[in-house]
Amino acid sequence: MSGLIHAVQNLLTAILNTILAFFNSLIALFTTVLNTVYALVRETGSFLINNILVIGVVSAAFIGYGAYMQRAQQGKVGGGGAGKPIVAGKN
């Protein structure tokens, strides 16, 4: 009878250890994911700070180009063909 009790005890211990190993692996997985995301955010921030001058110059160039294009097309917006206004009934 003690052999049967010992076998059941070993079976329950094995099941419990399997469940604990599963949860430990899940915790390790989430820890690894969080560490990876943290490293990615840290490296992205470092990249942006190291290249802030280039990013500022490119941003200023885009803003300047947009302002230039807006002024260049200021008199050409709307109207009919060749800059003529649309007159109702005379299309």
HELIX and SHEET records of a PDB file:
HELIX    1   1 SER A    2  ASN A   50  1                                  49    
HELIX    2   2 ILE A   52  ALA A   72  1                                  21    
HELIX    3   3 GLN A   74  LYS A   76  5                                   3    
HELIX    4   4 GLY A   81  GLY A   83  5                                   3    
END                                                                             
